[in-house]
Amino acid sequence: MAEALRELEHFLKGRSSKAWEVIKRLNLRCHVGRSGEGRISKDTLNRLLDALTGELFVVVKDGIGVCKFSDPVYRYAAERLLPTKGTRGYN
């Protein structure tokens, strides 16, 4: 689990707070097209999902287009993922 958490943290490093929100929403199996009070553009969302799918191989899209973590270890790590500076909920 620690390695999965490090990989997610590394993935988020240098990305906008929207990337963190997408990961949290994937973990909660929420609609990932909305991010807090604002919207994530379709292009930004697609890039993030492509990166999670292509770089980490941890996100899959089911037959009806719903994305989710394919590995329970990454779901568990995403639950423990802390927001980075500049993200909503950062202390």
C-alpha positions in Angstrom: 0.0 0.0 0.0 2.8 2.4 0.8 4.2 2.0 -2.8 0.8 2.7 -4.3 0.5 5.8 -2.1 3.9 7.0 -3.2 3.0 6.4 -6.9 -0.2 8.5 -6.5 1.7 11.3 -4.7 4.3 11.3 -7.5 1.6 11.3 -10.1 0.0 14.4 -8.5 3.3 16.3 -8.0 3.2 19.4 -10.2 -0.4 18.9 -11.3 -3.3 21.1 -10.5 -5.6 20.5 -7.5 -8.2 19.2 -10.0 -6.0 16.1 -10.4 -6.3 15.4 -6.7 -10.1 15.9 -6.8 -10.4 13.5 -9.8 -8.5 10.8 -7.8 -10.7 11.3 -4.8 -13.8 11.1 -6.9 -12.6 8.0 -8.7 -12.1 6.4 -5.3 -15.6 7.4 -4.1 -17.0 6.3 -7.4 -18.5 9.7 -7.9 -19.1 11.4 -11.2 -15.7 12.7 -12.2 -17.0 15.4 -14.6 -17.6 17.8 -11.7 -15.0 19.1 -9.4 -16.1 20.9 -6.2 -17.7 24.2 -7.1 -16.1 24.4 -10.6 -16.1 22.1 -13.6 -13.2 20.1 -14.9 -13.0 20.6 -18.6 -13.5 17.4 -20.7 -10.0 17.8 -22.1 -8.4 18.1 -18.7 -10.4 15.2 -17.4 -9.5 13.0 -20.4 -5.8 13.8 -20.0 -5.9 12.9 -16.3 -7.7 9.7 -16.9 -5.4 8.8 -19.8 -2.4 9.4 -17.6 -3.8 7.3 -14.8 -4.6 4.5 -17.3 -1.4 4.8 -19.3 1.2 5.7 -16.7 0.0 3.8 -13.6 -2.4 1.3 -15.3 -4.8 1.7 -12.3 -7.9 3.1 -13.9 -10.3 1.1 -16.1 -13.4 2.2 -17.9 -16.3 -0.3 -17.8 -18.7 -1.1 -20.6 -20.9 2.0 -19.9 -18.0 4.4 -19.6 -17.7 4.6 -15.8 -14.0 4.9 -14.7 -12.8 3.4 -11.4 -9.6 2.1 -9.8 -8.9 -1.4 -11.0 -6.7 -2.3 -8.1 -8.0 -2.3 -4.5 -4.6 -1.4 -3.2 -4.8 1.9 -5.1 -8.3 2.5 -3.9 -7.0 2.0 -0.4 -4.1 4.4 -1.0 -6.4 7.0 -2.5 -8.4 7.0 0.7 -5.3 8.0 2.6 -4.1 10.5 0.0 -3.7 13.9 1.6 -4.5 17.1 -0.4 -1.5 19.0 -1.6 -1.0 22.7 -1.0 -3.5 24.7 -3.0 -6.1 22.0 -3.0 -9.4 22.2 -1.3 -9.2 20.8 2.2 -5.4 21.5 2.5 -4.5 22.3 6.1 
